[in-house]
Amino acid sequence: MKKLNGLMSCVLMSGLFAFTIGAYAGDKDGHTVSSTEGSEDTVSNDGRKDAPTQIIHVGDRAGKTKSDKVTYPVVKLDEVLASTKGLLIVKLGTEWCGPCKTLARTMKSMASNPSSYNASSVGRVGFASLNADESEDSWRSLRQGGGIPQLVAFYNGKRIPLIENGNSKMNIIGGMSESEMAAVIRDTTASVQSTKASSSSTSVDAAAEAERKASRR
């Protein structure tokens, strides 16, 4: 893929982005480190893993990827979606995109500090990074337009819309500050919980109606 049609597709918003290096913390000497270094994964009763406390690297296939001279293992996105419980935020970007690096730093900070998005209320959130240059199939299936970075979300492995400023969006294109991302996480989680509550209420009503009909026979 020709760098996603060149630097034109990279979202350039100078007021929001600082073109930085060092998007991920780790061993700068080129040594391999864990894709979830420092994480404390736990497994729920249904066998699904709670969200890791560090960014994980996902892709079309298992392998390795480099970021600022650090080599990270890559986990298949499908496997992560099949095993992760709760909300997972995935960044779609590239290694050469400055705004993608800045957004990665925001995500890493939030992943290591759950209180930044009030995890005690919304639950722990997982953060993942997908290199569009190395995982073209996933990029094509998840992207909206060609701009990067993009954020997409999954809940218990299923694609869901993100809620930004009251608007439902399958993709959020561009970067955001920690406070902006925290608001998106809170609003998205609230939307998921509301949908679940509505579904549960509908199921209860349906069951009650079925019981009433049965009692009339």
N, C-alpha and C positions, 0 to 999 in steps of 0.2 A: 504494500500500500504506500503510495508516494507521500509519506508523512501526512496522511489525511488531507491531501491536496495542498500541502504546503502550509506555511505559517498563517495563511489567510484564515484558516479554520480555527485558529487559536483565538479565543475570546480576549480582546484587548480592551481592558477597562482600567486605565491607569489610576483612576481615583480609588479603585478597589483592590488592585493587585500590586504586590511588590515582587519584582523578578528576582527570585532568590535561588540559591543552591541549598543543599542540605535539607531536602524535604523530609527525609526520614532520619531518625537517630539510629546509630549502629556503629559497627566497626568500620572506620574509614580506610583501613589498610587492605580492603578487598576480601576479607574473610567472610565466609558464609555464616549468616546468623539466622535464627529461627524466624519464620514468617509471623509468629505470634510471640516474639521474645518478651518475657516478663508477664505473660498472660496467666490467668488463673481460670482455666476452663472448668466448668462443672457440668454434670449431666443430670437432666431432669428425669422424673419418673417415666416419661414416655421415651427415653433414650436419646432425646435431642440435646445437643450441647447448648449451654447458655452462651451468649455473645462473648468473644474474647476481649481482653482489655487493651489489645494493641491492634493496629491495622494488619490485616492479612492480605496476601497477594493472591489473586484468583485469575483464572484464565480458561481458555478452551481445553487445555490439557495440562497435566502435571509437568513440572520442570523447574526452571530457574529463571530469574530475571534480575537485572542490575539496576540499582538506583544510587547515583553518586558514589560509584566504585564499591558499593556494598551488594553482595549477591544474596538474594532472598529465594527461598523455595516458593513455588507457585502451586496452589491447590486448585483442582478442577472446580469451576464455579458450580456445576451441577451437584457435586459432592457436598460442597459447603451449603448449598440451598437445601439439600436433603437432610442435613443433620443439625442445622442451626435453629435454635428456638428464638422467637421474638423478632424484633425489628433489626434489619440489616441494611445499612446505607452503603452503596457501592459507588465509588468514583470512577468514571470513565475518562481516561486521559492518556498522555504520552510522557515519555521521559524528557523530551525536548521542549515541552510547553511550560513556560514560566508560571502562568496562573495555575496550572495543574499542581506544580510543586508547592505553591503557596496554599492552595486548598488542602493538600496533603498534610501540611504542617498544622493547619487548623484541625483536621480530623484526628491527627495523632495526639494533639494536645487534649482533645475532648475524650478520646478513647482511654487515655491514661488518667483522666480526671472526670469520672462519671458525675460528680456533683455539678459539673459545669452545665449539664442539661437536666439536672434534678432527677437522677436515676432512681432515687428512693420512691418517686411517684410514678414515673413512666416505665421503670424497668431498665435493665442494662441494655444498651444498644451496641450492635456490632458494626464495625467499619471495615470496608474492604476496598482494595484498589485494583483496577483492571487496566493493563496496558493495551490500548487499542491497536498499536502497531504489531503486537505479538499475539493478539486474540481477535482476529478480524471477524470470525463468525459471531462471537458474543457482541462485539461492537456493532455489527450490522443489525443484530436482532434487538438490541437495547437502545440504540442511539435515536435521537430526534434531531434531524438536520446534521450538519457537520461540525458545529462549534464545539469546542472543548474548553474547560472541563464540563462534564455533565454528571449530575447525581441522579441515581435511580434507587428505588427502595423495594425491599421484600419483607414480608411478615410470615414467619413460619414457612419460608421457602416459596411463597407465592408473591408475584409482582403486585404491588399496590401503588396508588398515586401518592405523591408527596403533597403536603398542604403548606403553601407559602402565602402569607398575608391573606388567608381566607380562601385562596384559590387552589383548586385541585390540579396538579400537574404530574404527568407521568415522568417527565424529565425536568430538572432544573438546570439551566445552562448558565455557566459562569461561576464565579467564586462567591464566597460569603464569609462574614466574620463569625467568630464563635457565638456571639449573641444571636446573630441571624440564624445560624444552624441550630442553636438550642431551641429557638422559637419554632423552626420547622419540625424538629423532633417532637416537641411537646404537642404541636397541633396535629401532626400525622398520627401520633400515638392516640390522641384523644379521638380522632376520626375512626381509627381501628376499633377502639373500645366501644364507641357509640354504635358502630355497625354490628359488633358482636352482641351488644346488649339488645339491639333491635331484633336481631336474628333469634336470640334466645327467647325474647318476648313473643315473637311470632310462633315459635315452636311450641311454647307453653299454651298459647291461645288455640293453636291447631289441635293439640292434645286434649285440651278441655272440651273443645267442640266435638271431637271424636268420641269422647267419653259421654257427653250429653246425648249424642245420637244413639250410642249403644244402649244407654239406659232407657230410651223410649221404645226399644224393641221388645 
